[in-house]
Amino acid sequence: MMLDEASLIALVEHVDAALALQGCDHSLRATRTWALSHAHDPDLLAASLAHFGGYCDCEVAANVRPEVIFG
Ligand SMILES: [Zn+2]
């Protein structure tokens, strides 16, 4: 995981909020938007999230668990 714990929590919160408004279009749209606005490379972040089953925004929300990843 390329993000630190605080950043990952912020990402998941952003994605959760975006999903509540507009649902998932089976892309990483909200994830990529967050990456660009927080100076992270969207493609590197996508590759990092894929290791944890986060292939689209709803999978990031469901599968990428900061409390599990960082224990
Ligand atoms: Zn999805």
N, CA, C, O and the ligand as a Tripos MOL2 file, in Angstrom:
@<TRIPOS>MOLECULE
protein
  285   283    72     0     0
PROTEIN
NO_CHARGES

@<TRIPOS>ATOM
      1 N           0.8560   -1.2080    0.0000 N.3       1 MET1
      2 CA          0.0000    0.0000    0.0000 C.3       1 MET1
      3 C           0.8790    1.2400    0.0000 C.2       1 MET1
      4 O           1.6670    1.4640    0.9190 O.2       1 MET1
      5 N           0.7290    2.0400   -1.0480 N.am      2 MET2
      6 CA          1.5990    3.2120   -1.2080 C.3       2 MET2
      7 C           1.1920    4.3820   -0.3020 C.2       2 MET2
      8 O           1.9910    5.2850   -0.0570 O.2       2 MET2
      9 N          -0.0610    4.3620    0.1970 N.am      3 LEU3
     10 CA         -0.5140    5.4630    1.0440 C.3       3 LEU3
     11 C          -0.2350    5.1510    2.5080 C.2       3 LEU3
     12 O          -0.1960    3.9900    2.9130 O.2       3 LEU3
     13 N          -0.0430    6.2040    3.2920 N.am      4 ASP4
     14 CA          0.0230    5.9810    4.7350 C.3       4 ASP4
     15 C          -1.4100    5.8400    5.2690 C.2       4 ASP4
     16 O          -2.3780    6.0690    4.5440 O.2       4 ASP4
     17 N          -1.5230    5.4670    6.5250 N.am      5 GLU5
     18 CA         -2.8350    5.1370    7.0840 C.3       5 GLU5
     19 C          -3.8040    6.3220    6.9970 C.2       5 GLU5
     20 O          -4.9560    6.1550    6.5950 O.2       5 GLU5
     21 N          -3.3420    7.5040    7.3690 N.am      6 ALA6
     22 CA         -4.2350    8.6670    7.3620 C.3       6 ALA6
     23 C          -4.7160    8.9790    5.9490 C.2       6 ALA6
     24 O          -5.8760    9.3360    5.7470 O.2       6 ALA6
     25 N          -3.8210    8.8420    4.9740 N.am      7 SER7
     26 CA         -4.2070    9.1240    3.5930 C.3       7 SER7
     27 C          -5.1790    8.0790    3.0790 C.2       7 SER7
     28 O          -6.1250    8.4110    2.3650 O.2       7 SER7
     29 N          -4.9590    6.8220    3.4320 N.am      8 LEU8
     30 CA         -5.8740    5.7700    2.9770 C.3       8 LEU8
     31 C          -7.2650    5.9720    3.5830 C.2       8 LEU8
     32 O          -8.2750    5.8040    2.9000 O.2       8 LEU8
     33 N          -7.3110    6.3300    4.8520 N.am      9 ILE9
     34 CA         -8.6070    6.6110    5.4820 C.3       9 ILE9
     35 C          -9.2930    7.7690    4.7620 C.2       9 ILE9
     36 O         -10.4970    7.7140    4.5130 O.2       9 ILE9
     37 N          -8.5500    8.8040    4.4300 N.am     10 ALA10
     38 CA         -9.1270    9.9530    3.7230 C.3      10 ALA10
     39 C          -9.6510    9.5420    2.3540 C.2      10 ALA10
     40 O         -10.7250    9.9750    1.9360 O.2      10 ALA10
     41 N          -8.8810    8.6980    1.6530 N.am     11 LEU11
     42 CA         -9.3290    8.2160    0.3440 C.3      11 LEU11
     43 C         -10.6380    7.4400    0.4750 C.2      11 LEU11
     44 O         -11.5860    7.7020   -0.2650 O.2      11 LEU11
     45 N         -10.7020    6.5070    1.3910 N.am     12 VAL12
     46 CA        -11.9080    5.6810    1.5340 C.3      12 VAL12
     47 C         -13.1070    6.5570    1.9080 C.2      12 VAL12
     48 O         -14.2190    6.3220    1.4370 O.2      12 VAL12
     49 N         -12.8810    7.5560    2.7450 N.am     13 GLU13
     50 CA        -13.9880    8.4570    3.1060 C.3      13 GLU13
     51 C         -14.4670    9.2450    1.8900 C.2      13 GLU13
     52 O         -15.6670    9.4430    1.7030 O.2      13 GLU13
     53 N         -13.5150    9.6970    1.0590 N.am     14 HIS14
     54 CA        -13.8870   10.4130   -0.1640 C.3      14 HIS14
     55 C         -14.6860    9.5030   -1.0970 C.2      14 HIS14
     56 O         -15.7080    9.9140   -1.6460 O.2      14 HIS14
     57 N         -14.2210    8.2770   -1.2710 N.am     15 VAL15
     58 CA        -14.8910    7.3470   -2.1740 C.3      15 VAL15
     59 C         -16.2830    7.0060   -1.6420 C.2      15 VAL15
     60 O         -17.2430    6.9560   -2.4120 O.2      15 VAL15
     61 N         -16.4010    6.7730   -0.3400 N.am     16 ASP16
     62 CA        -17.7130    6.5040    0.2590 C.3      16 ASP16
     63 C         -18.6870    7.6390   -0.0320 C.2      16 ASP16
     64 O         -19.8350    7.4000   -0.4080 O.2      16 ASP16
     65 N         -18.2260    8.8740    0.1450 N.am     17 ALA17
     66 CA        -19.0980   10.0280   -0.0730 C.3      17 ALA17
     67 C         -19.5060   10.1310   -1.5420 C.2      17 ALA17
     68 O         -20.6580   10.4290   -1.8560 O.2      17 ALA17
     69 N         -18.5460    9.8810   -2.4380 N.am     18 ALA18
     70 CA        -18.8510    9.9560   -3.8710 C.3      18 ALA18
     71 C         -19.8380    8.8650   -4.2670 C.2      18 ALA18
     72 O         -20.7430    9.1050   -5.0660 O.2      18 ALA18
     73 N         -19.6690    7.6690   -3.7110 N.am     19 LEU19
     74 CA        -20.5820    6.5640   -4.0370 C.3      19 LEU19
     75 C         -21.9920    6.8790   -3.5540 C.2      19 LEU19
     76 O         -22.9670    6.5340   -4.2220 O.2      19 LEU19
     77 N         -22.1060    7.5250   -2.4090 N.am     20 ALA20
     78 CA        -23.4240    7.8600   -1.8740 C.3      20 ALA20
     79 C         -24.1560    8.8250   -2.8020 C.2      20 ALA20
     80 O         -25.3820    8.8020   -2.9020 O.2      20 ALA20
     81 N         -23.3860    9.6700   -3.4770 N.am     21 LEU21
     82 CA        -23.9930   10.6660   -4.3680 C.3      21 LEU21
     83 C         -24.2790   10.1110   -5.7500 C.2      21 LEU21
     84 O         -25.3360   10.3810   -6.3210 O.2      21 LEU21
     85 N         -23.3490    9.3400   -6.2940 N.am     22 GLN22
     86 CA        -23.4430    9.0020   -7.7170 C.3      22 GLN22
     87 C         -23.2530    7.5260   -8.0080 C.2      22 GLN22
     88 O         -23.2440    7.1320   -9.1740 O.2      22 GLN22
     89 N         -23.1020    6.7070   -6.9960 N.am     23 GLY23
     90 CA        -22.9320    5.2760   -7.2380 C.3      23 GLY23
     91 C         -21.6110    4.9630   -7.9090 C.2      23 GLY23
     92 O         -20.7630    5.8360   -8.0910 O.2      23 GLY23
     93 N         -21.4510    3.6890   -8.2750 N.am     24 CYS24
     94 CA        -20.2050    3.2350   -8.9020 C.3      24 CYS24
     95 C         -20.4680    2.9880  -10.3780 C.2      24 CYS24
     96 O         -21.4380    2.3210  -10.7360 O.2      24 CYS24
     97 N         -19.6060    3.5240  -11.2370 N.am     25 ASP25
     98 CA        -19.7380    3.2670  -12.6790 C.3      25 ASP25
     99 C         -18.6970    2.2400  -13.1330 C.2      25 ASP25
    100 O         -18.3220    2.1960  -14.3040 O.2      25 ASP25
    101 N         -18.2390    1.4170  -12.1870 N.am     26 HIS26
    102 CA        -17.2870    0.3410  -12.4570 C.3      26 HIS26
    103 C         -15.9510    0.8670  -12.9450 C.2      26 HIS26
    104 O         -15.2340    0.2170  -13.7060 O.2      26 HIS26
    105 N         -15.6440    2.0670  -12.4790 N.am     27 SER27
    106 CA        -14.3120    2.6190  -12.7100 C.3      27 SER27
    107 C         -13.7850    3.1080  -11.3630 C.2      27 SER27
    108 O         -14.4540    3.0030  -10.3350 O.2      27 SER27
    109 N         -12.5780    3.6410  -11.3990 N.am     28 LEU28
    110 CA        -11.9820    4.2440  -10.2060 C.3      28 LEU28
    111 C         -12.0950    5.7680  -10.2740 C.2      28 LEU28
    112 O         -11.1820    6.4890   -9.8720 O.2      28 LEU28
    113 N         -13.2390    6.2470  -10.7930 N.am     29 ARG29
    114 CA        -13.3860    7.6830  -11.0120 C.3      29 ARG29
    115 C         -13.1380    8.4930   -9.7420 C.2      29 ARG29
    116 O         -12.3240    9.4160   -9.7420 O.2      29 ARG29
    117 N         -13.8350    8.1500   -8.6640 N.am     30 ALA30
    118 CA        -13.6810    8.9260   -7.4320 C.3      30 ALA30
    119 C         -12.2830    8.7460   -6.8480 C.2      30 ALA30
    120 O         -11.7020    9.6860   -6.3050 O.2      30 ALA30
    121 N         -11.7500    7.5320   -6.9650 N.am     31 THR31
    122 CA        -10.3920    7.2680   -6.4820 C.3      31 THR31
    123 C          -9.3840    8.1100   -7.2410 C.2      31 THR31
    124 O          -8.4860    8.7020   -6.6420 O.2      31 THR31
    125 N          -9.5280    8.1670   -8.5590 N.am     32 ARG32
    126 CA         -8.5910    8.9380   -9.3810 C.3      32 ARG32
    127 C          -8.7160   10.4340   -9.1240 C.2      32 ARG32
    128 O          -7.7160   11.1510   -9.1090 O.2      32 ARG32
    129 N          -9.9540   10.9060   -8.9220 N.am     33 THR33
    130 CA        -10.1590   12.3210   -8.6030 C.3      33 THR33
    131 C          -9.4350   12.6740   -7.3120 C.2      33 THR33
    132 O          -8.7640   13.7030   -7.2250 O.2      33 THR33
    133 N          -9.5790   11.8070   -6.3060 N.am     34 TRP34
    134 CA         -8.8990   12.0530   -5.0260 C.3      34 TRP34
    135 C          -7.3800   12.0410   -5.2230 C.2      34 TRP34
    136 O          -6.6810   12.8960   -4.6800 O.2      34 TRP34
    137 N          -6.8710   11.0890   -5.9880 N.am     35 ALA35
    138 CA         -5.4240   10.9900   -6.2040 C.3      35 ALA35
    139 C          -4.8750   12.2760   -6.8230 C.2      35 ALA35
    140 O          -3.8590   12.8120   -6.3800 O.2      35 ALA35
    141 N          -5.5730   12.7610   -7.8600 N.am     36 LEU36
    142 CA         -5.0950   13.9620   -8.5490 C.3      36 LEU36
    143 C          -5.1140   15.1810   -7.6320 C.2      36 LEU36
    144 O          -4.2540   16.0540   -7.7440 O.2      36 LEU36
    145 N          -6.0830   15.2450   -6.7320 N.am     37 SER37
    146 CA         -6.1720   16.4090   -5.8550 C.3      37 SER37
    147 C          -5.2840   16.2800   -4.6210 C.2      37 SER37
    148 O          -5.1880   17.2160   -3.8270 O.2      37 SER37
    149 N          -4.6320   15.1230   -4.4530 N.am     38 HIS38
    150 CA         -3.7380   14.9350   -3.3120 C.3      38 HIS38
    151 C          -2.3190   14.5590   -3.7430 C.2      38 HIS38
    152 O          -1.5590   13.9820   -2.9640 O.2      38 HIS38
    153 N          -1.9690   14.8900   -4.9870 N.am     39 ALA39
    154 CA         -0.6010   14.7290   -5.4820 C.3      39 ALA39
    155 C          -0.1100   13.2900   -5.4690 C.2      39 ALA39
    156 O           1.0700   13.0270   -5.2340 O.2      39 ALA39
    157 N          -1.0340   12.3530   -5.7250 N.am     40 HIS40
    158 CA         -0.6470   10.9620   -5.9080 C.3      40 HIS40
    159 C          -0.8990   10.5680   -7.3630 C.2      40 HIS40
    160 O          -1.8760   11.0100   -7.9690 O.2      40 HIS40
    161 N          -0.0180    9.7380   -7.9220 N.am     41 ASP41
    162 CA         -0.1940    9.2670   -9.2960 C.3      41 ASP41
    163 C          -1.3850    8.3120   -9.3510 C.2      41 ASP41
    164 O          -1.3720    7.2830   -8.6750 O.2      41 ASP41
    165 N          -2.4150    8.6290  -10.1410 N.am     42 PRO42
    166 CA         -3.6140    7.7870  -10.1600 C.3      42 PRO42
    167 C          -3.3440    6.3520  -10.6050 C.2      42 PRO42
    168 O          -3.9550    5.4160  -10.0890 O.2      42 PRO42
    169 N          -2.4320    6.1770  -11.5590 N.am     43 ASP43
    170 CA         -2.1570    4.8240  -12.0440 C.3      43 ASP43
    171 C          -1.4120    3.9940  -11.0040 C.2      43 ASP43
    172 O          -1.6790    2.8030  -10.8450 O.2      43 ASP43
    173 N          -0.4830    4.6230  -10.3030 N.am     44 LEU44
    174 CA          0.2120    3.9080   -9.2300 C.3      44 LEU44
    175 C          -0.7470    3.5600   -8.1010 C.2      44 LEU44
    176 O          -0.6690    2.4750   -7.5250 O.2      44 LEU44
    177 N          -1.6530    4.4840   -7.7860 N.am     45 LEU45
    178 CA         -2.6200    4.2190   -6.7280 C.3      45 LEU45
    179 C          -3.5590    3.0860   -7.1460 C.2      45 LEU45
    180 O          -3.8930    2.2220   -6.3350 O.2      45 LEU45
    181 N          -3.9840    3.0930   -8.4100 N.am     46 ALA46
    182 CA         -4.8630    2.0160   -8.8910 C.3      46 ALA46
    183 C          -4.1710    0.6680   -8.7600 C.2      46 ALA46
    184 O          -4.7860   -0.3120   -8.3380 O.2      46 ALA46
    185 N          -2.8900    0.6160   -9.1200 N.am     47 ALA47
    186 CA         -2.1480   -0.6450   -9.0290 C.3      47 ALA47
    187 C          -2.0160   -1.0870   -7.5730 C.2      47 ALA47
    188 O          -2.1140   -2.2760   -7.2710 O.2      47 ALA47
    189 N          -1.7980   -0.1420   -6.6880 N.am     48 SER48
    190 CA         -1.6640   -0.4670   -5.2690 C.3      48 SER48
    191 C          -2.9940   -0.9840   -4.7170 C.2      48 SER48
    192 O          -3.0150   -1.9630   -3.9710 O.2      48 SER48
    193 N          -4.0920   -0.3410   -5.0760 N.am     49 LEU49
    194 CA         -5.4100   -0.7570   -4.5800 C.3      49 LEU49
    195 C          -5.8100   -2.1240   -5.1350 C.2      49 LEU49
    196 O          -6.5220   -2.8800   -4.4740 O.2      49 LEU49
    197 N          -5.3560   -2.4400   -6.3470 N.am     50 ALA50
    198 CA         -5.7050   -3.7340   -6.9490 C.3      50 ALA50
    199 C          -5.2070   -4.8950   -6.0980 C.2      50 ALA50
    200 O          -5.8280   -5.9570   -6.0700 O.2      50 ALA50
    201 N          -4.0850   -4.6960   -5.4000 N.am     51 HIS51
    202 CA         -3.5590   -5.7530   -4.5300 C.3      51 HIS51
    203 C          -4.5360   -6.1100   -3.4140 C.2      51 HIS51
    204 O          -4.4820   -7.2040   -2.8520 O.2      51 HIS51
    205 N          -5.4290   -5.1750   -3.1010 N.am     52 PHE52
    206 CA         -6.3770   -5.3870   -2.0020 C.3      52 PHE52
    207 C          -7.8020   -5.5830   -2.5180 C.2      52 PHE52
    208 O          -8.7540   -5.5070   -1.7420 O.2      52 PHE52
    209 N          -7.9560   -5.8340   -3.8190 N.am     53 GLY53
    210 CA         -9.2740   -6.0940   -4.3900 C.3      53 GLY53
    211 C         -10.0440   -4.8430   -4.7480 C.2      53 GLY53
    212 O         -11.2590   -4.9060   -4.9320 O.2      53 GLY53
    213 N          -9.3790   -3.7110   -4.8510 N.am     54 GLY54
    214 CA        -10.0550   -2.4560   -5.1770 C.3      54 GLY54
    215 C          -9.9260   -2.1100   -6.6460 C.2      54 GLY54
    216 O          -9.0970   -1.2840   -7.0290 O.2      54 GLY54
    217 N         -10.7570   -2.7510   -7.4750 N.am     55 TYR55
    218 CA        -10.6530   -2.5290   -8.9190 C.3      55 TYR55
    219 C         -11.6170   -1.4540   -9.4200 C.2      55 TYR55
    220 O         -11.4810   -0.9960  -10.5540 O.2      55 TYR55
    221 N         -12.5780   -1.0460   -8.6120 N.am     56 CYS56
    222 CA        -13.4380    0.0860   -8.9480 C.3      56 CYS56
    223 C         -13.8310    0.7470   -7.6240 C.2      56 CYS56
    224 O         -13.5190    0.2320   -6.5510 O.2      56 CYS56
    225 N         -14.5100    1.8780   -7.7080 N.am     57 ASP57
    226 CA        -14.7590    2.6420   -6.4810 C.3      57 ASP57
    227 C         -15.5280    1.8380   -5.4320 C.2      57 ASP57
    228 O         -15.2080    1.9120   -4.2460 O.2      57 ASP57
    229 N         -16.5540    1.0580   -5.8590 N.am     58 CYS58
    230 CA        -17.3190    0.3260   -4.8350 C.3      58 CYS58
    231 C         -16.4840   -0.7830   -4.2180 C.2      58 CYS58
    232 O         -16.6870   -1.1430   -3.0580 O.2      58 CYS58
    233 N         -15.5380   -1.3300   -4.9920 N.am     59 GLU59
    234 CA        -14.6500   -2.3570   -4.4360 C.3      59 GLU59
    235 C         -13.6150   -1.7380   -3.4970 C.2      59 GLU59
    236 O         -13.2050   -2.3660   -2.5210 O.2      59 GLU59
    237 N         -13.1950   -0.5120   -3.7910 N.am     60 VAL60
    238 CA        -12.3220    0.1830   -2.8390 C.3      60 VAL60
    239 C         -13.0610    0.3560   -1.5160 C.2      60 VAL60
    240 O         -12.5040    0.0940   -0.4500 O.2      60 VAL60
    241 N         -14.3200    0.7980   -1.5860 N.am     61 ALA61
    242 CA        -15.0980    1.0180   -0.3690 C.3      61 ALA61
    243 C         -15.3220   -0.2950    0.3840 C.2      61 ALA61
    244 O         -15.2970   -0.3180    1.6150 O.2      61 ALA61
    245 N         -15.5430   -1.3880   -0.3540 N.am     62 ALA62
    246 CA        -15.8900   -2.6590    0.2880 C.3      62 ALA62
    247 C         -14.6610   -3.4440    0.7290 C.2      62 ALA62
    248 O         -14.6900   -4.0930    1.7740 O.2      62 ALA62
    249 N         -13.5840   -3.3960   -0.0480 N.am     63 ASN63
    250 CA        -12.4730   -4.3320    0.1420 C.3      63 ASN63
    251 C         -11.2170   -3.7160    0.7460 C.2      63 ASN63
    252 O         -10.4300   -4.4160    1.3820 O.2      63 ASN63
    253 N         -11.0270   -2.4400    0.5580 N.am     64 VAL64
    254 CA         -9.7900   -1.8040    1.0350 C.3      64 VAL64
    255 C         -10.0570   -1.2520    2.4320 C.2      64 VAL64
    256 O         -10.6990   -0.2150    2.5970 O.2      64 VAL64
    257 N          -9.5490   -1.9740    3.4380 N.am     65 ARG65
    258 CA         -9.8900   -1.6900    4.8300 C.3      65 ARG65
    259 C          -8.6490   -1.2150    5.5700 C.2      65 ARG65
    260 O          -7.7890   -2.0220    5.9220 O.2      65 ARG65
    261 N          -8.5490    0.0940    5.8090 N.am     66 PRO66
    262 CA         -7.3440    0.5960    6.4940 C.3      66 PRO66
    263 C          -7.0610   -0.1250    7.8130 C.2      66 PRO66
    264 O          -5.9030   -0.3580    8.1570 O.2      66 PRO66
    265 N          -8.1250   -0.4810    8.5550 N.am     67 GLU67
    266 CA         -7.9090   -1.1030    9.8590 C.3      67 GLU67
    267 C          -7.3270   -2.5100    9.7160 C.2      67 GLU67
    268 O          -6.6870   -3.0090   10.6410 O.2      67 GLU67
    269 N          -7.5440   -3.1520    8.5670 N.am     68 VAL68
    270 CA         -6.9590   -4.4650    8.3100 C.3      68 VAL68
    271 C          -5.5370   -4.3030    7.7690 C.2      68 VAL68
    272 O          -4.6100   -4.9810    8.2120 O.2      68 VAL68
    273 N          -5.3820   -3.3890    6.8020 N.am     69 ILE69
    274 CA         -4.0860   -3.2170    6.1520 C.3      69 ILE69
    275 C          -3.0360   -2.7300    7.1490 C.2      69 ILE69
    276 O          -1.8870   -3.1700    7.1190 O.2      69 ILE69
    277 N          -3.4410   -1.8220    8.0250 N.am     70 PHE70
    278 CA         -2.4740   -1.2460    8.9590 C.3      70 PHE70
    279 C          -2.5580   -1.8710   10.3540 C.2      70 PHE70
    280 O          -1.7710   -1.5450   11.2430 O.2      70 PHE70
    281 N          -3.5220   -2.7710   10.5260 N.am     71 GLY71
    282 CA         -3.6250   -3.5100   11.7810 C.3      71 GLY71
    283 C          -3.8600   -2.6280   12.9790 C.2      71 GLY71
    284 O          -3.9660   -3.1250   14.1000 O.2      71 GLY71
    285 ZN        -17.8340   -0.7840   -8.5250 Zn       72 ZN72
@<TRIPOS>BOND
     1     1     2 1
     2     2     3 1
     3     3     4 2
     4     3     5 am
     5     5     6 1
     6     6     7 1
     7     7     8 2
     8     7     9 am
     9     9    10 1
    10    10    11 1
    11    11    12 2
    12    11    13 am
    13    13    14 1
    14    14    15 1
    15    15    16 2
    16    15    17 am
    17    17    18 1
    18    18    19 1
    19    19    20 2
    20    19    21 am
    21    21    22 1
    22    22    23 1
    23    23    24 2
    24    23    25 am
    25    25    26 1
    26    26    27 1
    27    27    28 2
    28    27    29 am
    29    29    30 1
    30    30    31 1
    31    31    32 2
    32    31    33 am
    33    33    34 1
    34    34    35 1
    35    35    36 2
    36    35    37 am
    37    37    38 1
    38    38    39 1
    39    39    40 2
    40    39    41 am
    41    41    42 1
    42    42    43 1
    43    43    44 2
    44    43    45 am
    45    45    46 1
    46    46    47 1
    47    47    48 2
    48    47    49 am
    49    49    50 1
    50    50    51 1
    51    51    52 2
    52    51    53 am
    53    53    54 1
    54    54    55 1
    55    55    56 2
    56    55    57 am
    57    57    58 1
    58    58    59 1
    59    59    60 2
    60    59    61 am
    61    61    62 1
    62    62    63 1
    63    63    64 2
    64    63    65 am
    65    65    66 1
    66    66    67 1
    67    67    68 2
    68    67    69 am
    69    69    70 1
    70    70    71 1
    71    71    72 2
    72    71    73 am
    73    73    74 1
    74    74    75 1
    75    75    76 2
    76    75    77 am
    77    77    78 1
    78    78    79 1
    79    79    80 2
    80    79    81 am
    81    81    82 1
    82    82    83 1
    83    83    84 2
    84    83    85 am
    85    85    86 1
    86    86    87 1
    87    87    88 2
    88    87    89 am
    89    89    90 1
    90    90    91 1
    91    91    92 2
    92    91    93 am
    93    93    94 1
    94    94    95 1
    95    95    96 2
    96    95    97 am
    97    97    98 1
    98    98    99 1
    99    99   100 2
   100    99   101 am
   101   101   102 1
   102   102   103 1
   103   103   104 2
   104   103   105 am
   105   105   106 1
   106   106   107 1
   107   107   108 2
   108   107   109 am
   109   109   110 1
   110   110   111 1
   111   111   112 2
   112   111   113 am
   113   113   114 1
   114   114   115 1
   115   115   116 2
   116   115   117 am
   117   117   118 1
   118   118   119 1
   119   119   120 2
   120   119   121 am
   121   121   122 1
   122   122   123 1
   123   123   124 2
   124   123   125 am
   125   125   126 1
   126   126   127 1
   127   127   128 2
   128   127   129 am
   129   129   130 1
   130   130   131 1
   131   131   132 2
   132   131   133 am
   133   133   134 1
   134   134   135 1
   135   135   136 2
   136   135   137 am
   137   137   138 1
   138   138   139 1
   139   139   140 2
   140   139   141 am
   141   141   142 1
   142   142   143 1
   143   143   144 2
   144   143   145 am
   145   145   146 1
   146   146   147 1
   147   147   148 2
   148   147   149 am
   149   149   150 1
   150   150   151 1
   151   151   152 2
   152   151   153 am
   153   153   154 1
   154   154   155 1
   155   155   156 2
   156   155   157 am
   157   157   158 1
   158   158   159 1
   159   159   160 2
   160   159   161 am
   161   161   162 1
   162   162   163 1
   163   163   164 2
   164   163   165 am
   165   165   166 1
   166   166   167 1
   167   167   168 2
   168   167   169 am
   169   169   170 1
   170   170   171 1
   171   171   172 2
   172   171   173 am
   173   173   174 1
   174   174   175 1
   175   175   176 2
   176   175   177 am
   177   177   178 1
   178   178   179 1
   179   179   180 2
   180   179   181 am
   181   181   182 1
   182   182   183 1
   183   183   184 2
   184   183   185 am
   185   185   186 1
   186   186   187 1
   187   187   188 2
   188   187   189 am
   189   189   190 1
   190   190   191 1
   191   191   192 2
   192   191   193 am
   193   193   194 1
   194   194   195 1
   195   195   196 2
   196   195   197 am
   197   197   198 1
   198   198   199 1
   199   199   200 2
   200   199   201 am
   201   201   202 1
   202   202   203 1
   203   203   204 2
   204   203   205 am
   205   205   206 1
   206   206   207 1
   207   207   208 2
   208   207   209 am
   209   209   210 1
   210   210   211 1
   211   211   212 2
   212   211   213 am
   213   213   214 1
   214   214   215 1
   215   215   216 2
   216   215   217 am
   217   217   218 1
   218   218   219 1
   219   219   220 2
   220   219   221 am
   221   221   222 1
   222   222   223 1
   223   223   224 2
   224   223   225 am
   225   225   226 1
   226   226   227 1
   227   227   228 2
   228   227   229 am
   229   229   230 1
   230   230   231 1
   231   231   232 2
   232   231   233 am
   233   233   234 1
   234   234   235 1
   235   235   236 2
   236   235   237 am
   237   237   238 1
   238   238   239 1
   239   239   240 2
   240   239   241 am
   241   241   242 1
   242   242   243 1
   243   243   244 2
   244   243   245 am
   245   245   246 1
   246   246   247 1
   247   247   248 2
   248   247   249 am
   249   249   250 1
   250   250   251 1
   251   251   252 2
   252   251   253 am
   253   253   254 1
   254   254   255 1
   255   255   256 2
   256   255   257 am
   257   257   258 1
   258   258   259 1
   259   259   260 2
   260   259   261 am
   261   261   262 1
   262   262   263 1
   263   263   264 2
   264   263   265 am
   265   265   266 1
   266   266   267 1
   267   267   268 2
   268   267   269 am
   269   269   270 1
   270   270   271 1
   271   271   272 2
   272   271   273 am
   273   273   274 1
   274   274   275 1
   275   275   276 2
   276   275   277 am
   277   277   278 1
   278   278   279 1
   279   279   280 2
   280   279   281 am
   281   281   282 1
   282   282   283 1
   283   283   284 2
@<TRIPOS>SUBSTRUCTURE
     1 MET1         2 RESIDUE 1 A MET
     2 MET2         6 RESIDUE 1 A MET
     3 LEU3        10 RESIDUE 1 A LEU
     4 ASP4        14 RESIDUE 1 A ASP
     5 GLU5        18 RESIDUE 1 A GLU
     6 ALA6        22 RESIDUE 1 A ALA
     7 SER7        26 RESIDUE 1 A SER
     8 LEU8        30 RESIDUE 1 A LEU
     9 ILE9        34 RESIDUE 1 A ILE
    10 ALA10       38 RESIDUE 1 A ALA
    11 LEU11       42 RESIDUE 1 A LEU
    12 VAL12       46 RESIDUE 1 A VAL
    13 GLU13       50 RESIDUE 1 A GLU
    14 HIS14       54 RESIDUE 1 A HIS
    15 VAL15       58 RESIDUE 1 A VAL
    16 ASP16       62 RESIDUE 1 A ASP
    17 ALA17       66 RESIDUE 1 A ALA
    18 ALA18       70 RESIDUE 1 A ALA
    19 LEU19       74 RESIDUE 1 A LEU
    20 ALA20       78 RESIDUE 1 A ALA
    21 LEU21       82 RESIDUE 1 A LEU
    22 GLN22       86 RESIDUE 1 A GLN
    23 GLY23       90 RESIDUE 1 A GLY
    24 CYS24       94 RESIDUE 1 A CYS
    25 ASP25       98 RESIDUE 1 A ASP
    26 HIS26      102 RESIDUE 1 A HIS
    27 SER27      106 RESIDUE 1 A SER
    28 LEU28      110 RESIDUE 1 A LEU
    29 ARG29      114 RESIDUE 1 A ARG
    30 ALA30      118 RESIDUE 1 A ALA
    31 THR31      122 RESIDUE 1 A THR
    32 ARG32      126 RESIDUE 1 A ARG
    33 THR33      130 RESIDUE 1 A THR
    34 TRP34      134 RESIDUE 1 A TRP
    35 ALA35      138 RESIDUE 1 A ALA
    36 LEU36      142 RESIDUE 1 A LEU
    37 SER37      146 RESIDUE 1 A SER
    38 HIS38      150 RESIDUE 1 A HIS
    39 ALA39      154 RESIDUE 1 A ALA
    40 HIS40      158 RESIDUE 1 A HIS
    41 ASP41      162 RESIDUE 1 A ASP
    42 PRO42      166 RESIDUE 1 A PRO
    43 ASP43      170 RESIDUE 1 A ASP
    44 LEU44      174 RESIDUE 1 A LEU
    45 LEU45      178 RESIDUE 1 A LEU
    46 ALA46      182 RESIDUE 1 A ALA
    47 ALA47      186 RESIDUE 1 A ALA
    48 SER48      190 RESIDUE 1 A SER
    49 LEU49      194 RESIDUE 1 A LEU
    50 ALA50      198 RESIDUE 1 A ALA
    51 HIS51      202 RESIDUE 1 A HIS
    52 PHE52      206 RESIDUE 1 A PHE
    53 GLY53      210 RESIDUE 1 A GLY
    54 GLY54      214 RESIDUE 1 A GLY
    55 TYR55      218 RESIDUE 1 A TYR
    56 CYS56      222 RESIDUE 1 A CYS
    57 ASP57      226 RESIDUE 1 A ASP
    58 CYS58      230 RESIDUE 1 A CYS
    59 GLU59      234 RESIDUE 1 A GLU
    60 VAL60      238 RESIDUE 1 A VAL
    61 ALA61      242 RESIDUE 1 A ALA
    62 ALA62      246 RESIDUE 1 A ALA
    63 ASN63      250 RESIDUE 1 A ASN
    64 VAL64      254 RESIDUE 1 A VAL
    65 ARG65      258 RESIDUE 1 A ARG
    66 PRO66      262 RESIDUE 1 A PRO
    67 GLU67      266 RESIDUE 1 A GLU
    68 VAL68      270 RESIDUE 1 A VAL
    69 ILE69      274 RESIDUE 1 A ILE
    70 PHE70      278 RESIDUE 1 A PHE
    71 GLY71      282 RESIDUE 1 A GLY
    72 ZN72       285 GROUP 0 **** ****
